[in-house]
Amino acid sequence: MNIRGKRILLRAIESADLPILHDWLNDPEIAAGLGGIHFPSSLYQQEKWFERIQTDQETIRLAVQNETKQLIGYSGFWKVDWRDRRAEHAVVVGKEFQGHKYGHEIIMTCARYAFEEMGLHRLEATVLAGNDASLRAYRSCGFTEEGLLREHALRSGQWHGRVILGLLANEYQTLASNSKFWEGQEVVD
């Protein structure tokens, strides 16, 4: 099953995607904005990661395609807690596709799927302070800043805070309804 946005399609990550994902993972500019620690990795390590994620029950990783079926990023849900109906959300958009408001649409599409199809009640995101584009995208999708972990991440010798954001299902529904974002759109392809 694929998940359709207005201009994007969310689908399972396939082995054919690994070379591009590998390039993004090894790109210092992209890695600097990501939450976890990233080291240079080989394509072999990327392939082993791909094998590992096939059986992960707490994470749903999704490739993101644009209108021309180009892989433009990846997204998904991490630490899915089915009992408490919540998950963490993250987005990575390839550098050549940044600045086209794909982040906003990816977040809205994932939120719609999380709340309307998965039955989640809450999405969470953490963004490094200073990653203004990501913060703007999450806020424009209704996420509320809930806290700041001070000096939480070391990047290029500088300490950065980690902003904690949250979105509840009813907040998403209100935003989607008031903005008419999905008017005439289907949930899945």
C-alpha positions in Angstrom: 0.0 0.0 0.0 1.2 3.5 -0.8 0.2 6.7 1.0 -0.6 9.6 -1.3 -0.2 13.3 -0.5 -0.9 16.1 -3.0 2.5 16.0 -4.8 4.1 13.1 -3.0 3.8 9.4 -2.5 5.0 7.6 0.7 6.0 4.0 0.1 8.1 1.2 1.6 11.9 1.7 1.2 13.2 -0.7 -1.4 16.7 -2.0 -1.9 17.0 0.1 -5.1 16.7 3.2 -2.8 19.8 2.3 -0.8 22.5 4.1 -3.0 20.6 7.4 -2.7 19.9 7.0 1.0 23.6 6.1 1.5 24.6 9.3 -0.2 22.3 11.3 2.0 23.5 9.6 5.2 27.1 10.4 4.3 26.4 14.0 3.3 27.8 16.2 6.2 25.2 19.0 5.7 22.3 16.5 6.0 23.9 14.6 8.8 24.5 17.8 10.8 20.8 18.4 11.0 19.8 14.9 12.1 19.2 14.0 15.7 21.4 11.0 16.2 25.1 10.4 15.9 26.2 9.6 12.3 29.5 8.2 11.2 30.7 7.6 7.6 29.0 4.4 6.4 29.6 2.0 3.6 27.0 0.8 1.2 27.5 -2.6 2.8 26.5 -1.1 6.2 23.4 0.5 4.5 22.5 -2.9 3.1 22.8 -4.5 6.6 20.6 -1.7 8.0 18.0 -2.4 5.3 18.0 -6.1 6.3 17.5 -5.2 10.0 14.6 -2.8 9.4 12.6 -5.5 7.7 11.6 -7.0 11.1 11.5 -3.9 13.2 8.0 -3.7 14.8 8.4 -0.3 16.4 9.5 1.7 13.4 7.8 2.4 10.1 10.3 3.8 7.5 8.9 5.4 4.3 10.5 6.5 1.1 9.1 9.8 -0.3 8.7 10.2 -4.1 7.6 13.4 -5.9 5.3 13.8 -8.9 8.0 12.5 -11.3 8.6 9.4 -9.0 12.0 10.7 -7.9 13.1 9.7 -4.5 13.2 13.0 -2.7 13.5 12.0 1.0 12.4 9.6 3.7 10.2 9.8 6.7 8.3 7.6 9.0 7.4 6.7 12.6 9.9 5.8 15.2 9.3 4.2 18.7 5.7 3.4 17.8 3.9 2.8 21.1 0.7 1.0 20.1 -0.6 0.9 23.7 -0.3 4.6 24.3 -1.0 5.3 20.6 2.0 7.6 20.0 5.1 7.7 17.8 8.0 9.9 17.0 8.1 11.4 13.5 11.0 12.6 11.4 11.7 13.8 7.9 14.8 14.0 5.7 14.6 15.8 2.4 17.5 15.5 -0.1 19.4 18.8 -0.5 18.3 19.2 -4.2 14.7 19.0 -3.2 14.8 21.4 -0.2 13.0 24.7 -0.4 10.0 23.4 -2.3 7.7 22.9 0.7 8.0 19.1 0.5 8.7 19.0 4.3 5.3 20.5 5.0 3.5 18.1 2.8 5.4 15.1 4.1 4.5 16.0 7.7 0.8 16.6 6.8 0.6 13.3 4.9 2.3 11.4 7.7 0.0 13.0 10.3 -3.1 12.1 8.3 -2.0 8.5 8.0 -0.9 8.3 11.7 -4.2 9.7 13.0 -6.7 8.4 10.5 -5.3 5.0 9.5 -3.0 4.0 12.3 -5.3 5.2 15.1 -2.5 7.1 16.9 -3.4 9.9 19.3 -0.1 11.7 19.4 3.0 12.4 17.2 6.2 13.8 18.6 9.2 15.3 16.9 12.6 16.5 18.1 14.5 19.1 16.0 17.9 20.6 16.7 17.6 24.3 17.7 18.8 26.3 14.8 17.3 24.0 12.2 14.8 26.8 11.4 13.4 25.2 8.2 12.4 22.0 10.1 11.0 24.0 13.0 8.9 26.1 10.6 7.6 23.0 8.8 6.5 21.3 12.0 4.9 24.4 13.4 3.1 25.1 10.1 1.6 21.6 10.5 0.2 22.3 13.9 3.0 20.9 16.1 3.4 22.8 19.4 6.8 23.4 21.1 6.6 21.5 24.3 10.2 21.9 25.6 13.8 22.4 25.1 16.6 20.0 26.0 19.5 22.5 26.5 22.9 21.8 25.1 21.8 18.3 24.0 23.6 17.8 20.8 27.2 18.6 19.8 27.6 19.6 16.1 30.9 21.0 14.7 32.2 21.8 18.2 29.1 23.7 19.2 26.3 22.6 21.6 22.7 22.8 20.3 19.5 22.4 22.1 16.9 19.9 21.0 13.4 21.3 20.6 10.6 18.9 21.5 7.3 19.3 19.5 4.0 17.5 19.8 0.8 17.2 17.8 -2.5 15.6 19.0 -5.0 14.0 16.7 -7.7 16.6 17.5 -5.2 19.4 16.8 -4.4 17.9 13.4 -8.1 17.4 12.6 -8.8 21.1 13.4 -5.9 22.3 11.3 -6.7 20.1 8.4 -10.3 21.1 8.4 -9.7 24.8 8.8 -7.0 25.0 6.2 -8.9 22.7 3.8 -5.5 21.1 3.1 -6.9 17.8 2.0 -10.0 19.0 0.1 -10.6 16.5 -2.7 -7.6 14.3 -1.8 -7.6 10.5 -1.1 -5.6 9.0 1.8 -4.0 6.0 0.1 -3.1 5.0 -3.5 
